[in-house]
Amino acid sequence: MDIPFAAIVEEDAVKQDRQVDDIRFPLVYAPRVTASRLAAALDWLTANRLLLLEQLERHGVIVFRGFPIAGDEDFDAALSAFKLENFPYQSSLSNAIRRHRTERVFTANEAPPDIEIYLHHELAQTPVHPTRLFFYCEVAPETGGATPICRSDWLLARLRHRLPEFAVRCERLGVRYINIMPQGEDMESGQGRGWRATLGADNRIEAETRLKSLGYGWSWFDGGVLRACSPALPAVRTLPSGKSVFFNQLIAAWRGWSDRRNEAERSICFGDHSEIPDADMQVVAEIAEQITVDLQWQAGDLALVDNMQVMHGRRPYCGRRQVLASLAA
């Protein structure tokens, strides 16, 4: 190999990085010299993919900085190096509006730049979710636009100490999510994907058939607006490693699911339909923010995220920002 790639955990690569039990969060990889050939980088990723996936399970996020990845096609090629099964956005139950670049690469979220997307596990508000996420920075933001990342196992440990009753109810009851969707897109909302695209349905009958198969409850409002309530979904999960994680979308929903149709505080409840206290959610959000790291993007950055362990979001920004994404099953 003509490029001596090596792991360099750079002190200034990610501001506010954290270390707990000798686990660096995130882990940063960079070549010792400026890389110029994509083929060499892809060979290195392919040769080391099993080791990288093992490290991902330990560190939660790996950032590849200084790799010669220039554009969506190069990003797609880098994805192929990991040999992970694609999790198609088109058939997911995501409410985020995204635009495809390739079959497996799409824009991260088309929500207006002044809208903050709060911490969440990707698609944890649905019965089916990806296990790993890839992000690629095509255009670095001029101001703001960082991707906050937070370890859910570290958060759960703090919640069990600070809010033991809340943590027990989350684990015992699970949670439900309520979302009111238009027929078509609402470009002013962070949750603006309409029910036709979300459910892959052309009409109400098809929508109700899909919802019923997934265990959702629903009702219809004037103008073809759909109110969907998820089945009770886990708020705490135990991973194959035995690690417990705060796997849900509670923070994102409680803080951010607000638009012309939705009120954030009414978008969540426990699995038995009982109310989740705002006071508890305020503490959850505060603790999560205390242990969150902001990933400040540089053009060309590639980030691999363990969706089962790490929540992510998006800070508001000004100017251009283009971050692409892909999901892996």
N, C-alpha and C positions, 0 to 999 in steps of 0.2 A: 504494500500500500504506500502511495507516495505522500500521504498526509498523515503525520504522526498524531492522530487523535488521542486525547487523554482527558481524564476527568479532572477538571479544575473547579473546585468550589470557591468561587470568587467572593471575597468579602463585600465588594461593592456591587455585585451583579444584581442582587435583588434587595431593595431597601427594606429594612425592618424584618429581615429573615429571622426565623426562630429555631431554637434547638431545645428539644426535650428528650431526656434519656439518650443523649448522643445521636438523636435523629435530626438531621438538618432538614428544614422545611422552608422553601423547596430545595431540592438538589439541583445544582447547575452544572451542565456539561458545556465545555468550550474547547475548540481545537487549540493546540499550542501555537500554531501559526495560522494566518488567515487562509481559510479554505477557498479554493477556486473551482474545483471540479465536483459537480453534483454526484457523479458516478462513484467517486471515492467515498463521499459521505454516506451514500445509500449502501455501499458495500459494508461500511463500518456499522451502520444501524442494523443491517441484516445479520451480520456476524455476531453482534452483541445483543440481539433482541431479547433472548431469554434472560440474560443477566439484567438488562434494563427493566424488564417486567418484574423480576424479583426485587429490584431496587425500588420500583414504583410501589410495590406492596409495603415496603418499609417506610419510604419517604412521603408517599402520597402525591407528590408532583415532581416531575423532572422537566427542567427548562433546558432546551438546546439553543445555545446562543453563539452566533458567529458561523453557523453552518451555511453553505451556499444554496439556500432555498429561496428562489425568486419567483413568486407567483403561485397561482392555484394549481397549475399542473405539476410543478415541483413538489408542492405540498401533498398532492395526491400520490406522487411517486414515493414520498417519504412514508406515507401511511401504509403503502403496500409492503414496505420493508419490514413492518412489524407483523404482517401475516395474521391480522385479527379480522374476524368476521364483521362486515359492515352492519350497522344498525340504521336502517333507512329513516331519514327524517320524514319523508313523504308519507309513510304509513304509520308514523308515531302519533301519539295523542298530544303532542306539543301545541301550546297555544301561542307560541312565539312565531312572528312572521320572519321567514328566512328566504333567501334567494339562492337557488342552486347555481354552482359554477361547473362542477363535474357531477358524476353520478353520486359520489360520496362526499363532496365538498360543498359547503354552503356558507352564506354569511351568518355570523353568530346571532344577531338579532337586529331587526330593522326598526326597533323602537326609537323615537326621537332622542337626540343626544342629551337633552336635559332631564330625561327620566332615568332614575337610578334603578338598576335591577339588583335586588337584594339577594343575600346568600341563600343558596338552595342546592340540593342535589338534583341533577338533571332528570326530569320526568319522575321524580319521587312522588308526585301527586297523581300518578297513574299506576295501573297494575303492571305495566311493562316498562322497563327502563334499561339504558345502556350501562355497562360496567366501567367503561373507560371513555375519556373524551380527549380529543386533540384540538388545540387551538394554534393558529398561525397568524402572526402579525404581518399583514401585507403593507399597511400604511400606519405608522405610529401616530397616536393622537398628538395634536399640538398642545392642548392643555387638558389635564384630567384623563379620564378614560382607562384608568388602571383596572385590572381584573382582581378583585379581592378574593383570597382563598383562605379557607378555615378548616382545620382538622376536626372532624366530627367526633372522633373518639376522645380527643382532648376536651372538647366542649361537653360531651356527655359526662365525663368524669367530674367536671366542675359543677354541672347541674345536679348530679346525684348528691353532691355535698351542699350546695346552696339551696336547691329546690327539690328535696328528696320526694315529697308527695307528688309534685308535678311529674318528675321523672318516672315514678312508679305508674302513674295514670297513663302516661304516654306509652309505656311498655305494655301495660295490661289492656288498655282500651284501643290503642291505635288512634288514627285521626281520619277525618273526612274533609274533603275540599269541595267548595261550592263555587262554580264559575258560571257567569251569565255571558253567553256568546251571541254575537250577531250572525247573520247568514254569511256575509262576506267579510272582507278585511276591514279592520279599523286601524289605520296607520298612526293614529294618535295614542294608541295604547301599547303598553309593554306586553299585553296578553291579547293582541288584536287579531289573531287567526280565527276566522269564522268557523262555525260548526260544520259546514259542508266539507271544508278542507281537513279540519281536525279529525272528523269521523269518517272521511272518505265516503260521504253520503250525498246523493243528489236531491233527496227529498226527506220529508219527515218520517216516512215509514222506514226508509233505510237507516236513518239516524237512530230511531227508536230500537230497531233490531240490533244495531251495533251496541248501543248503550245497555240494552238488556243482557246481551251476551257477556258484557264486562261487569255486570252487577251494579250499574249506576241507576240512580233515580233521576227523574226529569219532569219538567213542566214547560209549557210554552207560553210566551207572552206575545202581545201584539207586534206586528212587523216581522214575524218569523224569528223572534229572539228565543233562544233556548237557555233554560236554567238546568244545569247538570250537577248532581251531587254524587261524588265518588263512593264506592263501597268503603268500609273501614279498612284502612291501609296501615301497615306497620309504621310507627314513628321511631322505633328503636329496632335495629337489626343486629343479629349476631352473625359475623362473617365466618367462613370456614376455618379461619385461623383461631377462632374463639374470641376475637376482639368484638366488643359491642360499640355501635356507632349510632349517632343521632341522625338517622337517615330519613329525611322528610323535606317538605317545602314550607314549613311553618313560618320561618322568619320572612321569606320572600312573600308569602301570601298575606301575612298579618301586616307587613310594612308597605307592600307595594301593589297588591292587586286592587287598585282603585282606578276607575275610569267612569265613563258616562253610565255604565250599567252596574258596576260592581262597587261594593264598599269593603275595603280590605278587612276590617274587623269582623265582618260577617262571612268571610270566605272560608273559615276553618271552624271545626268543632271536634270534640273527642269522638271516638268510634261509636259511643252509645248516644250520640247527638247532644251530649251535655256541653255547656259552654267552657271554652278555654279562657281563663281569666286574663284580662289585659295586663294586669300587674305582673303575672308570671311571664308573659310574653315579652314584656319590657325588660325584665331581668335576663331572659334568654338572649335577646338582641344585644344587650349591653355586654354580656360575657363573651358572646361570639365576636363582637367588634374588638374586644381587648386582645384576643388571640389571633386576629386576622392579619394576614400579610397582604400588602398591595403589590401585585405583579405589575411593575411599570414596563410597558412594552417598548421594545426596540424593533425596528423594521427587520424582518427576517427571523424573529424569534419563533420557535416551535415549542409548545408546551404539551406534555402528556399528563393527564389528570386521572387519578383513580376516583371514579365517580362514587364508589361505595364508601370511601373514607373522607372525601374532601368536598366541601361546598364551595361554590364560586358565585360571582356576580359581575356587575359592571358599574363602575363609577361614572357619573355624568361627565361630559366632555364638551370642548369647543373645537371647531375646525373639523378637518377630516380625520377619520379613524376607520380603518378597515381591518377587522379581525375575522378570520374565517374559522370554521369549525367542522368537525366530523365526529361521528359517534361510532363506538365499537361495541358489539354484543359480547 
